[in-house]
Every structure is written in C-alpha cells, then in structure tokens.
Amino acid sequence: MNANMSAAIRAVPSEAREAIVNVWGHWAFLAIGLAIAAAVIAFLNYEFSGLLASLAIGVGIVLFCAVTLIGGIASWLFFTGLLWRRSEAGTPPRRMRRLADDDIPRRFWYSGFFATLLWIVPLYVLALGLISATE
C-alpha cells in the first residue's frame, strides 16, 4: 500500500475501520450474498438463454459490480491521500502544530470522491451500453 492510501486510511474514523475489518473477517457471508445475487440474476434471465449462460451472465455482473465497488473505494482513498499530500508538499514546514494524518480536511475527501467518479461513471456507462447493445 502506498503512502497516499495509508494516509487516507489513517484518517478514516475508527468505526468505519472496524466495519471494514468485520467485512473482511466475514468473507463467507459476503461470498454467499454474491452467489445468491448471481443466482437471482440467472433466474431472471433464464427465459432468454440456457441455465449455464444465464448463470455466467449473473456471475459476470456480480463480479463486475463487486470489483468496481472495491476498486472505487481504494481509488477514493488513493486520490484523497494524493491530493492532500500534494497540497502539503508545496508549503514550507511550519513551527506551529501541523495537521495530523487523521485530520484531512473535507475538501480533499470530496475531491478524491469526484476524481474516482471521473473513471467509474464512464466505466458503468460503457458496461450498460454493451449490455443494451447485445439485447
């Protein structure tokens, strides 16, 4: 993990950090939920194609959403830390108390979120365009 992400992760409140650790610890429930979502998509798509093709489509959709969600969170943390570190790199060291790593101002969280939206929204638009073009 690079310094930008670790700075942003240190700024995440402890409750959110514990929630991330709990999700990581309960990966089996997460996998069961993803399997159920893939089965529901396969059931709804069963009329248009066979069972295996429907299941493959369901697994593909669920994995695409899961990977982009995890990548979006990592990207948000990366861009937040990057923008915050870049803004502090240009200022000379001050004698007064500097901001701690857990005091990242809100504007950097928002700008990191919008930087993530710049790549994730076109990706979903492209995916929806490909899905609608095949039907």
N, CA, C and O atoms as CSV, one atom per row, in Angstrom:
chain,resi,resn,atom,element,x,y,z
A,1,MET,N,N,0.843,-1.162,0.000
A,1,MET,CA,C,0.000,0.000,0.000
A,1,MET,C,C,0.896,1.234,0.000
A,1,MET,O,O,1.888,1.283,0.726
A,2,ASN,N,N,0.553,2.217,-0.801
A,2,ASN,CA,C,1.429,3.382,-0.876
A,2,ASN,C,C,1.088,4.404,0.206
A,2,ASN,O,O,0.109,4.252,0.936
A,3,ALA,N,N,1.904,5.434,0.293
A,3,ALA,CA,C,1.765,6.421,1.367
A,3,ALA,C,C,0.473,7.218,1.247
A,3,ALA,O,O,-0.092,7.629,2.260
A,4,ASN,N,N,-0.004,7.442,0.017
A,4,ASN,CA,C,-1.238,8.205,-0.157
A,4,ASN,C,C,-2.425,7.462,0.428
A,4,ASN,O,O,-3.242,8.047,1.140
A,5,MET,N,N,-2.521,6.177,0.130
A,5,MET,CA,C,-3.634,5.397,0.658
A,5,MET,C,C,-3.517,5.226,2.166
A,5,MET,O,O,-4.522,5.293,2.874
A,6,SER,N,N,-2.309,5.007,2.666
A,6,SER,CA,C,-2.180,4.801,4.108
A,6,SER,C,C,-2.508,6.075,4.876
A,6,SER,O,O,-3.050,6.003,5.979
A,7,ALA,N,N,-2.190,7.242,4.312
A,7,ALA,CA,C,-2.563,8.499,4.972
A,7,ALA,C,C,-4.071,8.653,5.023
A,7,ALA,O,O,-4.614,9.085,6.040
A,8,ALA,N,N,-4.754,8.306,3.942
A,8,ALA,CA,C,-6.208,8.423,3.922
A,8,ALA,C,C,-6.861,7.376,4.816
A,8,ALA,O,O,-7.878,7.654,5.451
A,9,ILE,N,N,-6.290,6.181,4.871
A,9,ILE,CA,C,-6.862,5.143,5.730
A,9,ILE,C,C,-6.712,5.529,7.195
A,9,ILE,O,O,-7.605,5.264,7.999
A,10,ARG,N,N,-5.594,6.151,7.549
A,10,ARG,CA,C,-5.430,6.597,8.934
A,10,ARG,C,C,-6.449,7.665,9.294
A,10,ARG,O,O,-6.780,7.834,10.467
A,11,ALA,N,N,-6.950,8.386,8.297
A,11,ALA,CA,C,-7.921,9.444,8.557
A,11,ALA,C,C,-9.346,8.921,8.657
A,11,ALA,O,O,-10.238,9.653,9.086
A,12,VAL,N,N,-9.577,7.676,8.273
A,12,VAL,CA,C,-10.913,7.095,8.357
A,12,VAL,C,C,-11.259,6.921,9.832
A,12,VAL,O,O,-10.428,6.437,10.600
A,13,PRO,N,N,-12.462,7.303,10.243
A,13,PRO,CA,C,-12.836,7.118,11.647
A,13,PRO,C,C,-12.735,5.651,12.064
A,13,PRO,O,O,-12.858,4.745,11.239
A,14,SER,N,N,-12.509,5.439,13.347
A,14,SER,CA,C,-12.268,4.082,13.835
A,14,SER,C,C,-13.476,3.179,13.628
A,14,SER,O,O,-13.308,1.976,13.427
A,15,GLU,N,N,-14.700,3.728,13.671
A,15,GLU,CA,C,-15.885,2.895,13.458
A,15,GLU,C,C,-15.907,2.341,12.041
A,15,GLU,O,O,-16.243,1.176,11.831
A,16,ALA,N,N,-15.548,3.176,11.071
A,16,ALA,CA,C,-15.516,2.715,9.676
A,16,ALA,C,C,-14.404,1.698,9.476
A,16,ALA,O,O,-14.571,0.729,8.735
A,17,ARG,N,N,-13.271,1.914,10.133
A,17,ARG,CA,C,-12.172,0.955,10.029
A,17,ARG,C,C,-12.582,-0.406,10.585
A,17,ARG,O,O,-12.266,-1.443,10.001
A,18,GLU,N,N,-13.287,-0.397,11.716
A,18,GLU,CA,C,-13.757,-1.652,12.301
A,18,GLU,C,C,-14.759,-2.340,11.389
A,18,GLU,O,O,-14.774,-3.568,11.304
A,19,ALA,N,N,-15.598,-1.565,10.703
A,19,ALA,CA,C,-16.560,-2.159,9.772
A,19,ALA,C,C,-15.845,-2.831,8.610
A,19,ALA,O,O,-16.256,-3.904,8.169
A,20,ILE,N,N,-14.774,-2.211,8.107
A,20,ILE,CA,C,-14.007,-2.818,7.014
A,20,ILE,C,C,-13.372,-4.118,7.476
A,20,ILE,O,O,-13.370,-5.106,6.741
A,21,VAL,N,N,-12.832,-4.123,8.695
A,21,VAL,CA,C,-12.226,-5.342,9.237
A,21,VAL,C,C,-13.286,-6.420,9.447
A,21,VAL,O,O,-13.024,-7.598,9.202
A,22,ASN,N,N,-14.479,-6.031,9.897
A,22,ASN,CA,C,-15.545,-7.013,10.093
A,22,ASN,C,C,-15.994,-7.621,8.776
A,22,ASN,O,O,-16.254,-8.823,8.706
A,23,VAL,N,N,-16.090,-6.809,7.731
A,23,VAL,CA,C,-16.459,-7.348,6.415
A,23,VAL,C,C,-15.391,-8.314,5.935
A,23,VAL,O,O,-15.706,-9.370,5.386
A,24,TRP,N,N,-14.125,-7.957,6.139
A,24,TRP,CA,C,-13.030,-8.836,5.735
A,24,TRP,C,C,-13.075,-10.139,6.527
A,24,TRP,O,O,-12.788,-11.207,5.986
A,25,GLY,N,N,-13.432,-10.053,7.799
A,25,GLY,CA,C,-13.493,-11.245,8.635
A,25,GLY,C,C,-14.661,-12.155,8.290
A,25,GLY,O,O,-14.598,-13.361,8.529
A,26,HIS,N,N,-15.716,-11.597,7.737
A,26,HIS,CA,C,-16.898,-12.390,7.391
A,26,HIS,C,C,-17.006,-12.564,5.879
A,26,HIS,O,O,-18.074,-12.357,5.303
A,27,TRP,N,N,-15.916,-12.941,5.246
A,27,TRP,CA,C,-15.886,-13.074,3.793
A,27,TRP,C,C,-16.831,-14.167,3.307
A,27,TRP,O,O,-17.315,-14.096,2.177
A,28,ALA,N,N,-17.105,-15.180,4.136
A,28,ALA,CA,C,-18.005,-16.259,3.712
A,28,ALA,C,C,-19.418,-15.728,3.497
A,28,ALA,O,O,-20.077,-16.099,2.526
A,29,PHE,N,N,-19.885,-14.866,4.392
A,29,PHE,CA,C,-21.214,-14.284,4.215
A,29,PHE,C,C,-21.264,-13.400,2.975
A,29,PHE,O,O,-22.270,-13.369,2.267
A,30,LEU,N,N,-20.192,-12.695,2.719
A,30,LEU,CA,C,-20.113,-11.869,1.517
A,30,LEU,C,C,-20.163,-12.736,0.263
A,30,LEU,O,O,-20.855,-12.400,-0.699
A,31,ALA,N,N,-19.433,-13.846,0.271
A,31,ALA,CA,C,-19.436,-14.755,-0.882
A,31,ALA,C,C,-20.808,-15.389,-1.080
A,31,ALA,O,O,-21.258,-15.551,-2.214
A,32,ILE,N,N,-21.476,-15.750,0.013
A,32,ILE,CA,C,-22.821,-16.324,-0.099
A,32,ILE,C,C,-23.784,-15.291,-0.677
A,32,ILE,O,O,-24.620,-15.624,-1.518
A,33,GLY,N,N,-23.672,-14.046,-0.233
A,33,GLY,CA,C,-24.523,-12.984,-0.776
A,33,GLY,C,C,-24.295,-12.763,-2.262
A,33,GLY,O,O,-25.247,-12.562,-3.015
A,34,LEU,N,N,-23.032,-12.798,-2.687
A,34,LEU,CA,C,-22.731,-12.647,-4.114
A,34,LEU,C,C,-23.263,-13.826,-4.919
A,34,LEU,O,O,-23.750,-13.646,-6.035
A,35,ALA,N,N,-23.173,-15.035,-4.358
A,35,ALA,CA,C,-23.697,-16.216,-5.051
A,35,ALA,C,C,-25.216,-16.144,-5.175
A,35,ALA,O,O,-25.772,-16.512,-6.211
A,36,ILE,N,N,-25.885,-15.676,-4.134
A,36,ILE,CA,C,-27.343,-15.532,-4.197
A,36,ILE,C,C,-27.728,-14.485,-5.242
A,36,ILE,O,O,-28.684,-14.681,-5.992
A,37,ALA,N,N,-26.991,-13.377,-5.295
A,37,ALA,CA,C,-27.278,-12.350,-6.302
A,37,ALA,C,C,-27.076,-12.893,-7.709
A,37,ALA,O,O,-27.868,-12.595,-8.603
A,38,ALA,N,N,-26.026,-13.687,-7.921
A,38,ALA,CA,C,-25.794,-14.288,-9.238
A,38,ALA,C,C,-26.906,-15.267,-9.584
A,38,ALA,O,O,-27.329,-15.334,-10.738
A,39,ALA,N,N,-27.387,-16.031,-8.598
A,39,ALA,CA,C,-28.477,-16.982,-8.849
A,39,ALA,C,C,-29.772,-16.252,-9.192
A,39,ALA,O,O,-30.521,-16.701,-10.059
A,40,VAL,N,N,-30.041,-15.144,-8.528
A,40,VAL,CA,C,-31.252,-14.369,-8.828
A,40,VAL,C,C,-31.179,-13.797,-10.240
A,40,VAL,O,O,-32.165,-13.834,-10.975
A,41,ILE,N,N,-30.026,-13.272,-10.622
A,41,ILE,CA,C,-29.864,-12.746,-11.983
A,41,ILE,C,C,-30.018,-13.869,-13.002
A,41,ILE,O,O,-30.630,-13.670,-14.052
A,42,ALA,N,N,-29.471,-15.045,-12.707
A,42,ALA,CA,C,-29.608,-16.182,-13.620
A,42,ALA,C,C,-31.062,-16.617,-13.731
A,42,ALA,O,O,-31.520,-16.966,-14.819
A,43,PHE,N,N,-31.793,-16.600,-12.624
A,43,PHE,CA,C,-33.203,-16.985,-12.648
A,43,PHE,C,C,-34.021,-15.996,-13.471
A,43,PHE,O,O,-34.896,-16.398,-14.238
A,44,LEU,N,N,-33.740,-14.708,-13.314
A,44,LEU,CA,C,-34.487,-13.695,-14.062
A,44,LEU,C,C,-34.148,-13.704,-15.547
A,44,LEU,O,O,-34.970,-13.296,-16.367
A,45,ASN,N,N,-32.961,-14.159,-15.902
A,45,ASN,CA,C,-32.507,-14.169,-17.286
A,45,ASN,C,C,-32.704,-15.535,-17.936
A,45,ASN,O,O,-32.327,-15.716,-19.093
A,46,TYR,N,N,-33.276,-16.491,-17.233
A,46,TYR,CA,C,-33.372,-17.867,-17.700
A,46,TYR,C,C,-34.210,-18.001,-18.967
A,46,TYR,O,O,-33.944,-18.885,-19.781
A,47,GLU,N,N,-35.209,-17.150,-19.152
A,47,GLU,CA,C,-36.080,-17.252,-20.322
A,47,GLU,C,C,-35.342,-16.963,-21.621
A,47,GLU,O,O,-35.682,-17.529,-22.660
A,48,PHE,N,N,-34.348,-16.102,-21.581
A,48,PHE,CA,C,-33.682,-15.644,-22.789
A,48,PHE,C,C,-32.543,-16.543,-23.236
A,48,PHE,O,O,-32.177,-16.532,-24.412
A,49,SER,N,N,-31.980,-17.316,-22.329
A,49,SER,CA,C,-30.872,-18.204,-22.679
A,49,SER,C,C,-30.893,-19.400,-21.736
A,49,SER,O,O,-31.720,-19.465,-20.826
A,50,GLY,N,N,-30.003,-20.326,-21.947
A,50,GLY,CA,C,-29.955,-21.518,-21.110
A,50,GLY,C,C,-29.485,-21.219,-19.697
A,50,GLY,O,O,-29.105,-20.093,-19.377
A,51,LEU,N,N,-29.519,-22.247,-18.857
A,51,LEU,CA,C,-29.169,-22.071,-17.451
A,51,LEU,C,C,-27.705,-21.693,-17.268
A,51,LEU,O,O,-27.394,-20.790,-16.490
A,52,LEU,N,N,-26.800,-22.371,-17.974
A,52,LEU,CA,C,-25.379,-22.071,-17.795
A,52,LEU,C,C,-25.024,-20.682,-18.307
A,52,LEU,O,O,-24.233,-19.968,-17.691
A,53,ALA,N,N,-25.613,-20.303,-19.434
A,53,ALA,CA,C,-25.356,-18.957,-19.953
A,53,ALA,C,C,-25.919,-17.900,-19.006
A,53,ALA,O,O,-25.287,-16.869,-18.773
A,54,SER,N,N,-27.100,-18.156,-18.464
A,54,SER,CA,C,-27.688,-17.215,-17.513
A,54,SER,C,C,-26.853,-17.113,-16.247
A,54,SER,O,O,-26.669,-16.022,-15.707
A,55,LEU,N,N,-26.349,-18.244,-15.775
A,55,LEU,CA,C,-25.508,-18.234,-14.581
A,55,LEU,C,C,-24.191,-17.504,-14.842
A,55,LEU,O,O,-23.698,-16.779,-13.979
A,56,ALA,N,N,-23.625,-17.698,-16.029
A,56,ALA,CA,C,-22.386,-16.991,-16.378
A,56,ALA,C,C,-22.621,-15.486,-16.453
A,56,ALA,O,O,-21.785,-14.701,-16.006
A,57,ILE,N,N,-23.748,-15.087,-17.014
A,57,ILE,CA,C,-24.082,-13.663,-17.072
A,57,ILE,C,C,-24.255,-13.104,-15.662
A,57,ILE,O,O,-23.772,-12.014,-15.356
A,58,GLY,N,N,-24.942,-13.851,-14.814
A,58,GLY,CA,C,-25.145,-13.407,-13.429
A,58,GLY,C,C,-23.845,-13.273,-12.669
A,58,GLY,O,O,-23.635,-12.287,-11.962
A,59,VAL,N,N,-22.969,-14.256,-12.807
A,59,VAL,CA,C,-21.666,-14.192,-12.130
A,59,VAL,C,C,-20.848,-13.019,-12.669
A,59,VAL,O,O,-20.183,-12.320,-11.903
A,60,GLY,N,N,-20.895,-12.805,-13.978
A,60,GLY,CA,C,-20.156,-11.688,-14.565
A,60,GLY,C,C,-20.640,-10.344,-14.056
A,60,GLY,O,O,-19.831,-9.473,-13.737
A,61,ILE,N,N,-21.950,-10.165,-13.977
A,61,ILE,CA,C,-22.497,-8.897,-13.490
A,61,ILE,C,C,-22.140,-8.675,-12.029
A,61,ILE,O,O,-21.746,-7.575,-11.641
A,62,VAL,N,N,-22.278,-9.723,-11.216
A,62,VAL,CA,C,-21.983,-9.591,-9.786
A,62,VAL,C,C,-20.501,-9.310,-9.563
A,62,VAL,O,O,-20.152,-8.457,-8.747
A,63,LEU,N,N,-19.632,-10.010,-10.272
A,63,LEU,CA,C,-18.196,-9.776,-10.105
A,63,LEU,C,C,-17.790,-8.385,-10.594
A,63,LEU,O,O,-16.946,-7.732,-9.980
A,64,PHE,N,N,-18.388,-7.932,-11.696
A,64,PHE,CA,C,-18.103,-6.585,-12.191
A,64,PHE,C,C,-18.473,-5.540,-11.146
A,64,PHE,O,O,-17.695,-4.628,-10.866
A,65,CYS,N,N,-19.661,-5.676,-10.572
A,65,CYS,CA,C,-20.095,-4.709,-9.555
A,65,CYS,C,C,-19.218,-4.773,-8.312
A,65,CYS,O,O,-18.862,-3.734,-7.755
A,66,ALA,N,N,-18.863,-5.981,-7.868
A,66,ALA,CA,C,-18.035,-6.120,-6.666
A,66,ALA,C,C,-16.637,-5.553,-6.885
A,66,ALA,O,O,-16.106,-4.854,-6.022
A,67,VAL,N,N,-16.046,-5.850,-8.029
A,67,VAL,CA,C,-14.684,-5.368,-8.302
A,67,VAL,C,C,-14.661,-3.850,-8.454
A,67,VAL,O,O,-13.745,-3.197,-7.954
A,68,THR,N,N,-15.648,-3.283,-9.134
A,68,THR,CA,C,-15.651,-1.826,-9.282
A,68,THR,C,C,-15.969,-1.133,-7.963
A,68,THR,O,O,-15.489,-0.024,-7.724
A,69,LEU,N,N,-16.761,-1.756,-7.108
A,69,LEU,CA,C,-17.027,-1.164,-5.798
A,69,LEU,C,C,-15.763,-1.145,-4.943
A,69,LEU,O,O,-15.433,-0.121,-4.346
A,70,ILE,N,N,-15.062,-2.262,-4.882
A,70,ILE,CA,C,-13.820,-2.330,-4.108
A,70,ILE,C,C,-12.763,-1.409,-4.722
A,70,ILE,O,O,-12.055,-0.704,-4.003
A,71,GLY,N,N,-12.660,-1.417,-6.048
A,71,GLY,CA,C,-11.715,-0.523,-6.717
A,71,GLY,C,C,-12.073,0.937,-6.529
A,71,GLY,O,O,-11.187,1.785,-6.419
A,72,GLY,N,N,-13.358,1.240,-6.490
A,72,GLY,CA,C,-13.789,2.616,-6.256
A,72,GLY,C,C,-13.426,3.106,-4.868
A,72,GLY,O,O,-13.008,4.252,-4.701
A,73,ILE,N,N,-13.582,2.246,-3.868
A,73,ILE,CA,C,-13.202,2.628,-2.503
A,73,ILE,C,C,-11.695,2.836,-2.417
A,73,ILE,O,O,-11.232,3.812,-1.828
A,74,ALA,N,N,-10.935,1.920,-3.002
A,74,ALA,CA,C,-9.473,2.073,-2.990
A,74,ALA,C,C,-9.048,3.324,-3.758
A,74,ALA,O,O,-8.129,4.028,-3.338
A,75,SER,N,N,-9.709,3.601,-4.874
A,75,SER,CA,C,-9.395,4.795,-5.660
A,75,SER,C,C,-9.725,6.065,-4.883
A,75,SER,O,O,-8.973,7.039,-4.924
A,76,TRP,N,N,-10.845,6.049,-4.181
A,76,TRP,CA,C,-11.232,7.206,-3.383
A,76,TRP,C,C,-10.179,7.488,-2.318
A,76,TRP,O,O,-9.772,8.635,-2.133
A,77,LEU,N,N,-9.739,6.448,-1.618
A,77,LEU,CA,C,-8.695,6.630,-0.606
A,77,LEU,C,C,-7.388,7.102,-1.243
A,77,LEU,O,O,-6.703,7.965,-0.695
A,78,PHE,N,N,-7.046,6.532,-2.401
A,78,PHE,CA,C,-5.805,6.915,-3.076
A,78,PHE,C,C,-5.818,8.385,-3.477
A,78,PHE,O,O,-4.878,9.121,-3.174
A,79,PHE,N,N,-6.887,8.819,-4.164
A,79,PHE,CA,C,-6.938,10.201,-4.636
A,79,PHE,C,C,-7.046,11.194,-3.481
A,79,PHE,O,O,-6.493,12.291,-3.558
A,80,THR,N,N,-7.754,10.820,-2.408
A,80,THR,CA,C,-7.824,11.701,-1.242
A,80,THR,C,C,-6.441,11.908,-0.646
A,80,THR,O,O,-6.031,13.041,-0.393
A,81,GLY,N,N,-5.720,10.812,-0.421
A,81,GLY,CA,C,-4.371,10.923,0.127
A,81,GLY,C,C,-3.425,11.640,-0.813
A,81,GLY,O,O,-2.590,12.430,-0.374
A,82,LEU,N,N,-3.547,11.368,-2.111
A,82,LEU,CA,C,-2.672,12.007,-3.094
A,82,LEU,C,C,-2.870,13.517,-3.117
A,82,LEU,O,O,-1.901,14.275,-3.061
A,83,LEU,N,N,-4.115,13.952,-3.199
A,83,LEU,CA,C,-4.385,15.389,-3.262
A,83,LEU,C,C,-3.983,16.087,-1.970
A,83,LEU,O,O,-3.491,17.215,-2.002
A,84,TRP,N,N,-4.187,15.433,-0.847
A,84,TRP,CA,C,-3.812,16.038,0.425
A,84,TRP,C,C,-2.299,16.136,0.555
A,84,TRP,O,O,-1.778,17.162,0.993
A,85,ARG,N,N,-1.596,15.084,0.181
A,85,ARG,CA,C,-0.129,15.111,0.260
A,85,ARG,C,C,0.454,16.142,-0.710
A,85,ARG,O,O,1.419,16.832,-0.382
A,86,ARG,N,N,-0.135,16.245,-1.905
A,86,ARG,CA,C,0.352,17.233,-2.877
A,86,ARG,C,C,0.169,18.656,-2.352
A,86,ARG,O,O,1.027,19.514,-2.559
A,87,SER,N,N,-0.945,18.901,-1.678
A,87,SER,CA,C,-1.180,20.253,-1.170
A,87,SER,C,C,-0.222,20.590,-0.036
A,87,SER,O,O,0.153,21.751,0.128
A,88,GLU,N,N,0.176,19.603,0.742
A,88,GLU,CA,C,1.106,19.855,1.840
A,88,GLU,C,C,2.554,19.875,1.378
A,88,GLU,O,O,3.408,20.406,2.088
A,89,ALA,N,N,2.857,19.322,0.225
A,89,ALA,CA,C,4.242,19.264,-0.244
A,89,ALA,C,C,4.764,20.646,-0.617
A,89,ALA,O,O,5.958,20.908,-0.473
A,90,GLY,N,N,3.900,21.528,-1.090
A,90,GLY,CA,C,4.342,22.843,-1.531
A,90,GLY,C,C,4.524,23.849,-0.406
A,90,GLY,O,O,5.154,24.887,-0.608
A,91,THR,N,N,3.993,23.566,0.759
A,91,THR,CA,C,4.105,24.524,1.858
A,91,THR,C,C,5.362,24.248,2.666
A,91,THR,O,O,5.709,23.092,2.908
A,92,PRO,N,N,6.040,25.301,3.080
A,92,PRO,CA,C,7.235,25.083,3.907
A,92,PRO,C,C,6.827,24.579,5.292
A,92,PRO,O,O,5.704,24.821,5.736
A,93,PRO,N,N,7.728,23.887,5.966
A,93,PRO,CA,C,7.380,23.392,7.300
A,93,PRO,C,C,7.081,24.551,8.256
A,93,PRO,O,O,7.783,25.562,8.278
A,94,ARG,N,N,6.037,24.374,9.027
A,94,ARG,CA,C,5.625,25.414,9.963
A,94,ARG,C,C,6.075,25.054,11.377
A,94,ARG,O,O,6.266,23.885,11.711
A,95,ARG,N,N,6.237,26.091,12.193
A,95,ARG,CA,C,6.608,25.840,13.584
A,95,ARG,C,C,5.391,25.476,14.414
A,95,ARG,O,O,5.503,24.769,15.415
A,96,MET,N,N,4.240,25.953,14.003
A,96,MET,CA,C,3.049,25.612,14.771
A,96,MET,C,C,2.623,24.182,14.470
A,96,MET,O,O,3.143,23.537,13.560
A,97,ARG,N,N,1.681,23.710,15.242
A,97,ARG,CA,C,1.244,22.318,15.140
A,97,ARG,C,C,0.703,22.030,13.749
A,97,ARG,O,O,-0.186,22.723,13.253
A,98,ARG,N,N,1.249,21.009,13.141
A,98,ARG,CA,C,0.782,20.587,11.817
A,98,ARG,C,C,-0.432,19.694,11.968
A,98,ARG,O,O,-0.696,19.138,13.035
A,99,LEU,N,N,-1.160,19.573,10.879
A,99,LEU,CA,C,-2.284,18.640,10.888
A,99,LEU,C,C,-1.768,17.221,11.024
A,99,LEU,O,O,-0.776,16.848,10.398
A,100,ALA,N,N,-2.424,16.457,11.822
A,100,ALA,CA,C,-2.082,15.041,11.914
A,100,ALA,C,C,-2.664,14.329,10.708
A,100,ALA,O,O,-3.500,14.883,9.993
A,101,ASP,N,N,-2.221,13.099,10.483
A,101,ASP,CA,C,-2.732,12.352,9.335
A,101,ASP,C,C,-4.226,12.070,9.450
A,101,ASP,O,O,-4.893,11.816,8.447
A,102,ASP,N,N,-4.747,12.116,10.668
A,102,ASP,CA,C,-6.176,11.833,10.811
A,102,ASP,C,C,-7.027,13.102,10.746
A,102,ASP,O,O,-8.212,13.065,11.075
A,103,ASP,N,N,-6.442,14.212,10.329
A,103,ASP,CA,C,-7.173,15.468,10.200
A,103,ASP,C,C,-7.203,15.958,8.757
A,103,ASP,O,O,-6.981,17.143,8.509
A,104,ILE,N,N,-7.468,15.093,7.827
A,104,ILE,CA,C,-7.554,15.509,6.421
A,104,ILE,C,C,-8.821,16.341,6.244
A,104,ILE,O,O,-9.907,15.878,6.593
A,105,PRO,N,N,-8.709,17.557,5.710
A,105,PRO,CA,C,-9.896,18.401,5.529
A,105,PRO,C,C,-10.906,17.775,4.563
A,105,PRO,O,O,-10.564,16.951,3.714
A,106,ARG,N,N,-12.143,18.192,4.724
A,106,ARG,CA,C,-13.232,17.613,3.927
A,106,ARG,C,C,-13.062,17.834,2.436
A,106,ARG,O,O,-13.442,16.975,1.640
A,107,ARG,N,N,-12.506,18.953,2.044
A,107,ARG,CA,C,-12.399,19.236,0.601
A,107,ARG,C,C,-11.578,18.172,-0.115
A,107,ARG,O,O,-11.807,17.909,-1.296
A,108,PHE,N,N,-10.624,17.555,0.583
A,108,PHE,CA,C,-9.831,16.506,-0.047
A,108,PHE,C,C,-10.631,15.205,-0.164
A,108,PHE,O,O,-10.459,14.453,-1.123
A,109,TRP,N,N,-11.509,14.940,0.819
A,109,TRP,CA,C,-12.376,13.763,0.700
A,109,TRP,C,C,-13.325,13.929,-0.483
A,109,TRP,O,O,-13.545,12.987,-1.244
A,110,TYR,N,N,-13.890,15.135,-0.639
A,110,TYR,CA,C,-14.801,15.376,-1.759
A,110,TYR,C,C,-14.071,15.328,-3.098
A,110,TYR,O,O,-14.569,14.737,-4.057
A,111,SER,N,N,-12.900,15.943,-3.167
A,111,SER,CA,C,-12.170,15.934,-4.438
A,111,SER,C,C,-11.687,14.528,-4.786
A,111,SER,O,O,-11.638,14.176,-5.965
A,112,GLY,N,N,-11.331,13.717,-3.789
A,112,GLY,CA,C,-10.972,12.321,-4.055
A,112,GLY,C,C,-12.156,11.525,-4.567
A,112,GLY,O,O,-12.013,10.670,-5.441
A,113,PHE,N,N,-13.342,11.815,-4.009
A,113,PHE,CA,C,-14.561,11.147,-4.463
A,113,PHE,C,C,-14.879,11.520,-5.910
A,113,PHE,O,O,-15.229,10.653,-6.710
A,114,PHE,N,N,-14.761,12.801,-6.248
A,114,PHE,CA,C,-15.049,13.222,-7.622
A,114,PHE,C,C,-14.003,12.716,-8.609
A,114,PHE,O,O,-14.327,12.433,-9.762
A,115,ALA,N,N,-12.753,12.600,-8.169
A,115,ALA,CA,C,-11.728,12.020,-9.045
A,115,ALA,C,C,-12.035,10.554,-9.327
A,115,ALA,O,O,-11.773,10.066,-10.427
A,116,THR,N,N,-12.584,9.853,-8.348
A,116,THR,CA,C,-12.985,8.459,-8.561
A,116,THR,C,C,-14.173,8.384,-9.513
A,116,THR,O,O,-14.241,7.495,-10.363
A,117,LEU,N,N,-15.108,9.320,-9.369
A,117,LEU,CA,C,-16.260,9.332,-10.275
A,117,LEU,C,C,-15.851,9.559,-11.725
A,117,LEU,O,O,-16.546,9.118,-12.640
A,118,LEU,N,N,-14.731,10.243,-11.941
A,118,LEU,CA,C,-14.277,10.510,-13.310
A,118,LEU,C,C,-13.940,9.235,-14.076
A,118,LEU,O,O,-14.022,9.225,-15.304
A,119,TRP,N,N,-13.560,8.155,-13.380
A,119,TRP,CA,C,-13.286,6.915,-14.109
A,119,TRP,C,C,-14.383,5.876,-13.918
A,119,TRP,O,O,-14.565,5.019,-14.783
A,120,ILE,N,N,-15.121,5.926,-12.808
A,120,ILE,CA,C,-16.086,4.858,-12.562
A,120,ILE,C,C,-17.400,5.089,-13.317
A,120,ILE,O,O,-18.027,4.126,-13.758
A,121,VAL,N,N,-17.822,6.337,-13.471
A,121,VAL,CA,C,-19.069,6.607,-14.196
A,121,VAL,C,C,-18.942,6.235,-15.675
A,121,VAL,O,O,-19.833,5.560,-16.190
A,122,PRO,N,N,-17.880,6.641,-16.387
A,122,PRO,CA,C,-17.761,6.186,-17.782
A,122,PRO,C,C,-17.657,4.667,-17.915
A,122,PRO,O,O,-18.118,4.099,-18.905
A,123,LEU,N,N,-17.055,4.010,-16.926
A,123,LEU,CA,C,-16.964,2.551,-16.975
A,123,LEU,C,C,-18.344,1.912,-16.900
A,123,LEU,O,O,-18.638,0.983,-17.652
A,124,TYR,N,N,-19.192,2.401,-16.001
A,124,TYR,CA,C,-20.550,1.865,-15.900
A,124,TYR,C,C,-21.387,2.232,-17.118
A,124,TYR,O,O,-22.216,1.432,-17.552
A,125,VAL,N,N,-21.192,3.419,-17.678
A,125,VAL,CA,C,-21.916,3.801,-18.897
A,125,VAL,C,C,-21.522,2.883,-20.046
A,125,VAL,O,O,-22.376,2.455,-20.823
A,126,LEU,N,N,-20.242,2.584,-20.155
A,126,LEU,CA,C,-19.774,1.664,-21.190
A,126,LEU,C,C,-20.356,0.270,-20.990
A,126,LEU,O,O,-20.787,-0.367,-21.952
A,127,ALA,N,N,-20.371,-0.204,-19.754
A,127,ALA,CA,C,-20.921,-1.534,-19.473
A,127,ALA,C,C,-22.412,-1.584,-19.786
A,127,ALA,O,O,-22.886,-2.553,-20.379
A,128,LEU,N,N,-23.153,-0.556,-19.395
A,128,LEU,CA,C,-24.586,-0.532,-19.705
A,128,LEU,C,C,-24.826,-0.425,-21.204
A,128,LEU,O,O,-25.774,-1.015,-21.723
A,129,GLY,N,N,-23.981,0.317,-21.902
A,129,GLY,CA,C,-24.096,0.396,-23.359
A,129,GLY,C,C,-23.844,-0.939,-24.026
A,129,GLY,O,O,-24.538,-1.301,-24.976
A,130,LEU,N,N,-22.853,-1.678,-23.536
A,130,LEU,CA,C,-22.583,-3.004,-24.097
A,130,LEU,C,C,-23.720,-3.972,-23.815
A,130,LEU,O,O,-24.081,-4.777,-24.673
A,131,ILE,N,N,-24.287,-3.898,-22.615
A,131,ILE,CA,C,-25.401,-4.794,-22.273
A,131,ILE,C,C,-26.619,-4.466,-23.117
A,131,ILE,O,O,-27.282,-5.373,-23.621
A,132,SER,N,N,-26.928,-3.179,-23.281
A,132,SER,CA,C,-28.106,-2.816,-24.071
A,132,SER,C,C,-27.893,-3.087,-25.560
A,132,SER,O,O,-28.861,-3.317,-26.285
A,133,ALA,N,N,-26.651,-3.062,-26.025
A,133,ALA,CA,C,-26.388,-3.340,-27.438
A,133,ALA,C,C,-26.555,-4.817,-27.763
A,133,ALA,O,O,-26.851,-5.168,-28.906
A,134,THR,N,N,-26.370,-5.684,-26.779
A,134,THR,CA,C,-26.498,-7.119,-27.035
A,134,THR,C,C,-27.941,-7.583,-27.001
A,134,THR,O,O,-28.239,-8.687,-27.458
A,135,GLU,N,N,-28.838,-6.778,-26.475
A,135,GLU,CA,C,-30.244,-7.207,-26.393
A,135,GLU,C,C,-31.044,-6.736,-27.567
A,135,GLU,O,O,-32.241,-7.012,-27.650
